[in-house]
Amino acid sequence: MARPSLAQNTSSISGFVRDVESGETLLLANIRIQDTSLGAASNTSGYYALTGLSAGRYVLLVSYIGYITKEIDITLGQDQQIRLDIELDPQGFEVGEVVITAEEDSEEEQRQLGAIKMTTATIRKLPTILEPDVFRSLQLLPGVKAASDFSSGLYIRGESPDQTLILLDRTTVYNPSHFFGVFSTFNPDAIKDIRLYKGAYPSSYGGRIGSVVDIYNKDGNRKETEGTFTLGLLASRAMVEGPHKWGSWMLAVRRSTVEPVLAAARSSGSGSIPEKFFFVDTNGKINFDLSDDDRLSFSFYTGKDVVVVPIVSDVDVQLRYGNETISANWTHLFSDRLFSNFTFTRSHYFSKPSFEFASTFSSQDNQVRDYSVKSDIEFIPDSRHTLKAGFWGGQLRFDLTNTFDRTEVFSLVTRSIYGNGFAEYIYRPTELWTITSGARASYFENGGFFRVEPRLSFERQLSERLFAQLGLGRYNQFLTLVSNEAFSGLDVWLTSASGVPPAYGDQYVTGLKYRTPNGFRIEWEGYYRTMRDLFSLNPFLPDIAGLAYEDMFHFGDGYAWGSEIFVEGHLGPVSGFAGYTYSITRRRFPAINERTYYSPKYDRTHDLNLTASYNLSRSWQLTAVFNYATGQAYTEPASQYRLTHSPFQVDDTNVLISPFNGSRLPAYHRLDIGATKTGTIFGAAFELQLQVVNAYNRKNIWFPFFEFKDDGSVSREDVKQIPFPIPNIAFTLNF
């Protein structure tokens, strides 16, 4: 068998990796030449290329999580380019496995610094609060925090949610939440692949100073028409996919089914129960195989929430918000070595809350519209060199209008052209070293800002199974989110402008990745990151009407550092993963704690997540998830005094003095358990899930509520998150 060298050769093997049953492309599949460390990973379109090979016989090892590793014997002639499309078979018994199965073979892309991949099969199996959720599953990974049991927001390595770039089929999603922020907008039935870059992400991404969540819709089954239907307590889902003459298609719909529960709560006399509540979303995609080298796809997402809540007598709140995305993508192979993507996107976020108090009507209308075009090109001349380049440009428009008593009292319209370009060079001087260098240049018209962001990373193979990594980079962000702690549907996006410079930060990440002989995956990463020129709407301004735009903000800075450990694998019928994080994050703004650093509410010194599944039989599987975290920071009343004879107050006023977020709630911990039964009924496959959330009835505190009484005393009531064990049942039918 020939052994490839790093010399310049002209033979190559390239193609797409697909699922043998559905024809779905497999992203980040690993293709390796046996008995060497040389290989490649399929990209976000499922394409791979092994170039610069010499003539001879090779054995390819092709692996993908949850699939049977395939060996392919192939002989290359001199200057021969072979197009080899590869189909992999799913692992029959492990299809229901809740965690990613570690492959023994080297996985270059999945080993990338700060990156991790999660499958939708994982998400659907984990015990959850009434509904499988993409972001809640990501919260189980080290370095990713949750604000509470009722938040699907991602707090990654000390950042706030607006510092995470969220993409669906290469299109930005601006508010990825449903149901008061409890669930994300992403229907797990419609999603093919989720890739999380926790930090030091490559130069092909930009626009955020923290992290990236890159999500792709399913392409659709290219072999036969099939579907799935799930009936659950909170929401029900349906998905249908299949082939057409020139390609494939997929359509998925999800709607909340909580109305009977709300009706029962209202009839019992419970207060502030919504009179109307539902959310609905739809994902769709259609693909056209124009030729062996050209593929065209169109995808869309639309979702909205509608809530009507009577707060007290004569006070009603109506909330309507949602997202719409559309993307068109053309994939073209110029040659076996030159791959390209061209994408056109449209993203629209809207939030329209209204309030009626004693016949006085007020409202807010917030709109974000983003139109863009982007291109990515990848050139692989040989096994030593990979070149990537691309651009992303478009126009943003932000509209914010407030009315009171049906009269407009505030209006803000912001438009900006933006443009980004990047270049990345991956160099492998030997089989043991990989050096990735890159740079990204960004322009934001509103304010005339131009920023350059260098990126650099190194990987050294210390042994056959041990890798050391180091990465660093500069990141910029031209947007900020004015977030409502109680309800994400009131969130408002604002932009940099003249007098409001963009936020920026530096990231430094190092790691060790080890794969044991029996397939366990052990990873450690340490990180340090800075956050400078953080800009946010000044919460101390009584009214922003009439102010110049730059006077609406206050500016601050912050930092975060931490250490993460991740272990994953399986022993016989038991599989799972464990993640532990030790971390510190701090913020500093004027007029808060006399401009000293404070802990934001999502700062957790210790965070531990354990997930395990046990295959009881071929049809029954047991699952458990345990979480432990340091209690969140909060502001505890420290002292009070009474203003008397004040010429500016009609009545005496209690004034609270307390360090902001200077105290901690008790430690958080929770156990969720579940059982899954699979089988067939009337010739169709089914899945029955039985789950208990908060199994041992831990009364974790959501927030403390303080009441100041007339006699000067203070009473405290701790509002619980999940006050008792919650059962959940869901039935899924595949047809």
N, C-alpha and C positions, 0 to 999 in steps of 0.2 A: 504494500500500500504506500502511495506517495505521501511525503510529509511536506506541507506547504512551507515555503520560505518567505522571508520578508523582502525578497528581491522583486524587481519589477517584472511581473508576468501579465499576460493578457487574457487568460481564460477566466470564466466566471460561471456561477450558478445563481439564479435569481428567480423570484416568483412570489406567489401569495400563499399564505397559510390559512386553511379553512377547517371548519367543523365538517366531518364527513356526512353527518346526518342532515344538517340544515344548510350547509354552504356558507354560513356566517364566517366572515373573516375573523381571525384571532389576533388581537393586538398584543404586542410584546411577547410573542412566542419565541422560544430560544432555539436557534439552529447552530450546532457546534460540530466541528470536524473532530472525529474520534481520535483520542490519544494526543490531542493538542489543546491549548487554551484559546485557539482561534475560533471565532464564530461571529454571529450576528443575531440581532433581535428584529422581529417584524415591527414595523413602525405603526403609527396610528391608523394606517389604512390596511394593515396586514401584509405589507410588502417587505421582503428581505433581499439582501444582495451579498454574496460572497465573491469578491472580485480580486484580481491580481493573483490568481492561482496558476500554478504550473501544471503541465499535463501529467496525468496519472490517475490512479484509482483512489477514491475516497469513500469513507463511510460517514454519512451525516447522521447525527443524533438530533431529533426534533422533539422538543418537549414543551408542554404548556400545562398550567395548573388545572388539575381535574381531568387530564387526558392521558392516554397511554403513550409513553415515549415510543417514537418510531425510529427504526434504523433503515437508512436508505443507502444502498451500494450504488455508486455512480462512477463512471470512467470519463475523464475529460481528455479531449484531444488538444493539441497545441493551437492556441488562439481560438478556442471554441467557447461560444456563449450558449449555455443551456438554460432554457426557461423551464423551471421545475415548480409547478404548483403542488402544494402538499396538503393532504387531508388527514386529520387526526381523529381517532376514535375516542369518545368519552369513556371514562372509567365507569363501568356499569354499577358496581357495588358502592362506589364512593360519590355518586352523583349527588346524594343528599347530604354530603359532609358539610359541616358548618364552617369550616376554616379552610384556608388555602393550604393545599398539600405541598410540602416542600419537596422539590425535585432534587435528586442527587447531582444532576448535571449543573454545570455553571450557568448562571442566568444573568447575563451582563446588564440588561436593562433593569431587571428587578433588583439588582444589587446597587443601583445608582444611589448616590449620596442624598439623603433626605427624602427619598421617594419610596412609596409603598403602593401596592395595588390591592384592590379588594373586588371580589366577584359578587354579582347579585345573588348567587346561590347562598353565599355567606349571609347576606343581609336578610333574606327571606327566612332563614332558619333560626336566627337569634331571637331569644325572648325579648319582647318589646312592649311598650305601652300601647296596646290595642292595634298597632299597625306597623308593618316593616318599614324602615326608613333608612335612606342612604346616609344622611348626615349623622343620625344617632349611632349607626354602626361605625362610622369613622371616629366618633368620640371614644371608642374603646381602644384606639391606638395610642401608643405613648406620644406625649407632646401635644395631644389634642384634648381640650377640656370642654365641659358643658357648663353653662351658667346655672342650670337647674334641671329638674326632671321635666320641666315644661318648656324647654328651649332646645331647638335643633340647631342653634347657632354654633359656628365653629370658632373656638378660641385656640389658635394654634401657636405654640411657642411664645406665649405672652402677648399676642396681638389681639386687636379687636376684630370683629367679623368683617368690617369694611376693608381690612388689609389683606383679605383673601380674594384672589381673582377666581371667579366661578364661571366655567365655560360649559356649555351644552352644544355639542357638535360645532365647536369653534366659535360659538356665539356667547357674548357676555350676558349673564343673568344677574339682575340688579337686586332682586328681593326673593331669595329662594325659600319661602316659608309659607305654610298653611296653618290654619287653626290657631291663631294667636302666637305663631312661632313654634308651636309644639312639633310640627312635622315639616320636612322639606318638601319642595315642589316636585321632587323626582320620583316618579312611579317606578319601583324596582322591576316590574314586569317589562318595562319598555327599555331599560338600560342594559347595554352590553358590557361596558367597561368603565371603571372608575380609577383614576390615577391621582394620587395625592402627592404633591411636592411640599414637604413641610418647611423647607428652607434651602437657601443657596441654589435655587432652581436655575435651569439653563437660560441662556440669553434669548431663546426662542419665545419666552414668555416675558411679560412686563406689565407695567401699569399699577402694580401693588407692591408695597414694601415688605410683605410678609410671606405669603404662600400661594399655591395654586391648586385648585381642584378641577381636573379635566375629565369631563363625562361625555360618553358617546352613546347615542341611541342605537338600538339594534337595527341592522340592515333589513332583516326579514328573512324567512326561510326560503332558500332558493330551490329546494327539492320538492316540498309539498306544503299544502295549506294546513295549518294547525292553529290552535288557540288555547287560551286558559281563562278560567273564570274563578274569582275568589269572592266569597261572601264573608264579611267580617263585622265586628261590633261597631267599629267606627267608620270604616269605609269599605266599599266593594270595588273590585277591579275586573276589567275584561281586556284581553289582548288577542288580536288575530293577526297572523302573518302568513305570507305565502309567495309563490313565484308568479311572475308574469312573463310574457314573451321575451322581453329584453332584460329582465333582471328580477327584482324582488320588491316587496312592500311590507310595511308594518303599521298597525294602528292600535293604540292602547288608550283606554278611557278609565278614569277613576272618579268616583263621587263619594262624598261623605254620606253615611247612613245613620247619623247620630240623632236625627229628629225624634224618633220614638223615646229615646232616653231623655231628651230635653222636655218633651211633653209630659213624661212621668214626673220629672223634677218640678215642673211648673204646677202640676196638679197637687203635689205634696205641699205646696206653699213656700218652696224655697225662693228666696229673693234674687233679683238680678239675673234670672235665667233668660238667655236670648229668646225673643219671640220668633226670630228666624235665624237659622244658621245653616249654611252649606258651603262646601268648596267642591270644585270640579276642575279637572284638568285632562288634557288630551295631548298625546304624543303621536306623531306620524312621520313616516319616512318612505321614500320611493327611490329606487336605484335603477339606473340604466347602464348596461354594459355595452358601450358604443363600439368597442373593439377590445382586443387583448390588452391594448395599451391605454385605453381611455375608459373612464368610468365617471358618470354624472349622477349626483344624488341631490335630492331636495328633502329637507326635514323641517318640522315645525313643532312648536309647543305653545299651548295656550292654557292658562289657568286663572281662576279668580276665586275670591272669598266674598261672601255676602253675609253680614251679621247685623241684626237689629236687636239692641239691648236696652231695656228700660232700667236705668240706674236707680232712680227713686221716682216718687210721684211727680209727674209733669216734666220729667227729664228723660229724653230718648236719644240714643246714639245709633247712627247707621254707619256701617263701615263697608266699603267696597274697594278692593285692591287686587292686583294680579300682575301677571307677566305674559308677554307674547314674544316669541322668537321665531325667526325664519332664517334658514341658511341654504345656500346653493353651493355645492362643492364639485369642482372638476379635478379629478386625479388623472395625471398624464405621465406616462413613461417615455421620456425622450430617448432613452436607451436603457440597457440593463444596469448602467452605472448612474444614471441621472433620473431622479424621481421628483415630481412636483405636485403641489396642491394649490389650487386657486379657489378662494372662498368669498362669497358675498353674504353679508349678514344684516339683519335688522332685529333690534331688540327694543321692546317697549315695556316700561314699568309704569303703572298708574296706581294712585292711592287717592280715594275720594271720601274721606270721613265727613260726616255732618252731625250737628248737635242741635236739638230743639229743647229749649228751656222756657216753660210758661209762654208758649207761642212765639218766642224769639228764636230765629233760625240762624245758625252760623255754619260755615263749611270751610273745607280746605281742598284744593285741587292740586296735586303734585304729579307731574308727568316727566318721564325720562325717555328720550328717543335717541337711539344710537344706530347710525347707518355706517357700515364699514366694508372695506375690501382688503383682503390679505392674501399673501402668497408665501409659500415655503418651498424651497428647493434644496434637495439633498444630492450631493455628488460623492460617489465612493470609487475613487480611481483604483485603489488596491487595499490590501488588508492593513496597511499602516496608516492610511489617511482617510478621513471623512470630512467633507466640507458641507456646511449648512448655511443658508442665508435666506432672508425674507423681509417682507415689509407688512405693515398693518396701518392703514389710515382710514379716516372717516370723519364724521361730524356728530357731535353731541349737542343735544338741546335739553335744557332743564327749565320747567315751568312750575312756578309756585304761586298760587293765588289764595288769599284768605278773604272771607266775607263775614260780616256781622250784621244781623238783622237785614239780610239780603242786600247789603251794600258792600262793595269791594273796599277793603281797608288796607290791603297789602298785595303787591304784585311784583314778581321777580321773574325775568326771562333771561336765561344765560345760554349763549351759543358758543361753540368753539370747534374749530378744525383741529384735528390731532393727527400726528404721523409718527410712526416708529419704524426703524430698520435695525436688523441684527445680522451679525455674522458669527459663525462658530466653527472652530477647527479642532477636530479630534485627532490626536497624534499618538501612535503606538510605536515608540522607538525600539522596543523589544516586546517579547510576549509577556513580560512581567509588568510593564509600565503602560498606563494610559493617561495622557495629559489633554485636558479639554480647556481651551481658551476661547473667549468670546467677548463681544461688546454689543451694547444696545444703545442706540441714539433715539431720543424722544423729543418731539416738539409739541407744545400746547399753545394754540393761538391766543387764548384768553389770558393775557398777561405777557405773551411773547416769550415763554420759557423754553429753553433748549437745554437738555441734560444728556450726559453720556454716562453709561453704566458698564464698567469693566467687570468681567466674570472670569474666574480661574478655578480649576479643580485638578487634583492629582489622585491616581489610584495606583497602588503598588501591591502586586501579588506576593505575599510573604511566604506562602506555601501553597500546596495544591488546593487547600480549602480555606485559607485565611487571606483576607484582603484588608489593607489599610487605606484610608481615604482622607482627603483634606479639600475643602472648598471655601471660597470667599467671593464676595461680590458687593456691588453698590446697586441700590434699588430706589426708584422714585414713584411718587403717587400724586396725581393731580386731582383726586376726588376725596371727599370726606362724607361720612354718613352721620346725620343727626338722628340718633337712635332713641326710640321711646322704650324705656325699660319694661313697660307693662305690655306693649303690643307692637309687634313689628310692622303692622299695617299703617302705622303713623310715621314710619321712617321717611326722612327727607335727604336726598343727595344734593350736595353743593360742590362747587369746583374752585380750583385756584383761579386767581385773577390778579390784576395789578394791585400790589399791596398785600396779596395773599399768596406767598410762595408755596410751591408744592412741598409735601413732606418727603423726607428721604432717610435712608438708613443703610448701614453696612451689616453684613452677615458673615460670620466665621463658623464653620462647621467641620468637625472631624469625626471619624468613625472607624470601627473595626467590624468586619462582617465575616462570620465563620459558619461553615456548613459541616456538620458532623458526618461520619461515615454512615450512620443509620438515618440520615435525612433531616436531622434537626437543624433549624436555622436560628442562629444566635447573633444578635446585632447590638452594638453599642454606638451611640452618637452623643457628642457633646456640642453645645452651640453657645454663641454669644451674639447678640444683635443690638444695634442702636436704633432709635427712632427720634428723628430731629425735625423741627418745624412742623410738628403735629398741629393741625388747625381744626378748630371745632367752633360751632356756634356758641357764643358766650352765654352761659346759663344765668349770669347775674344781671343781664340787661332786662329791664322791666318791659321794654317795647322796642322792637327793631324797626318799626315803621318810620320812614324818613331818614334813617341812617345811611351813610355811604356804605357800599358793600364791604369794604375792608374793615369798617368799624364794627361789623356784626360778629367778628371772630375774636377768640383769644388763642394764644399760641403756646405750645409746650414741647416737652421732649420726654423720652423714656428709654428704658433699656430692659433686656431680658437675657437670662442665661439659664442653662440647665443641662442635665445629663439623663439620657434615656436608655433603657434596656428592653429588648424585644426578643422573646423566645417563642418558637413555633415548631410544631412537629406532631408526630403521632406514634403511639405504641400500640400495635394491634388494633383493637376496636376503639381505642380512646385517642382523640385528637383534640388540638386546641392551641391557644396562644396566650401568652402572658406579657403584659407591658407595664413597666414602672418608670415614673418620671420624678426627678427631683428638680425643681425649677423655682426661679425668682423672677418676677416682673414688676416694674415700677413705672409710675407716671409722675409728671410734674407740670403744673399749670399755675399761672399767677392767681392770687386770691384764694387758693386752696391750700390749707395747711401752711400758710405763710411761705408759699412757693417751695416747700420741701417735698421730697418724693413720698408718694403714698402707694398703697397696694390697690389696684383695681379689683372689682368684685370677682373676677375670674382668675386671680392669682391663687395657685394651689402649690404649697411647698412639696407635698407628697401626693402622688396620684398612682393608684394601682388598679389594674384591670385584669381579671382572669376569665378566660372563656374555655369551656371544655364540652365535648360531645362524646357520647358513648353509643356505639351501634349495638343495641340490645339484640337485634336480629336483623334479617334482611328487610323487614317492614317497619321495625320500631327503632327510633333513635331518641336518646335523652340528651338534653342540653342544659347547661347552667352558665350564668354570667354573674360574676361578683365584682363590685366596684368599691374602692375605698379612696377617700380624698380628704385632705386638710379642709377644715371649714372655711367658707368664703369670708372675705373681709366685709365689715359693715360698720356703720357709724352708730356708736352707742352713746346715749345721753350721759354726759359727764357732769354738767352743772347747769343751773338756770338762775336767772335773776329777774326781778320784776321792775319794769319801768313805771314810775309813778309821776303824776303831774306833768306828763309829756304834752307839750303844746301841739304835737303833730298826731296824737292819738286820742280818739274819743274815749276808749276804755283802756284800762291797764293791759299790758301785753307781756306774755311770757316769751322770753328769748332764750334759745338753747345754745349753749357753747359746747362743742365736742370736736375732737380731732376727726377729720374725714377718714372713714374706713380704718379707724385705729384699733378696732376690736375684731375678733373672729367668732364665727358661729361654731358649735360643736362639730367634730369630724363627721363627714358624710360616709355612709356605707349602705350597701343594698345587695340583695341576692335575688336573681330572677331564675326561674326554672321552667323547663318546657319539655314536652314530649311530642314527637311527630310520627304519625302512622301513614304509611304509603301503601297503595294497592290498586286494584282495578275494580270498577263497578260498571256494569253494562258495557264492557269492552273499552272503557275510558279510564285513564290513570287518574287517581285522586290523591290528595294529601290532606290529612286532618291534623291541625295543630292545637294542642292544649297547653296553656301557659299560665303561670302565676307570677306576676310582677310584685316585687317587695315581699318575698316569701315569708321572711321571719318578722314582718311587721315593724320595720325600723321607722321611727317617726322623725325623719330628717327635717330640719327647719328650712323653710323657704325664705322667710324674712320675719323679723320681730316687729310688732306693732306697738307703739307707745302712745298711751293716752294720758294727757295732763289734766288733772282734776282741779277743781276750784280751791281745794284746801292746800294746794301746792305739792301734793303727792303725785307720783307717777306710777302707772300700772303698765305691765308689759304682757303682751299675748304673742306667743310664737305661732306663726302660721305655718302649718306643716305642708310638705310637698305631696307625698303619697301617704295619706293618713291610715291606710289599711291595705292588706293584700288585695290585688286586683286580678281577677281571673280573666282570661282571654281565650276565645275559641275562634278559629278560622277554618274554612273548608275551601279547598282549591280543586277544581276539576280541569283536567287537560284533555282537549278533544282534537 
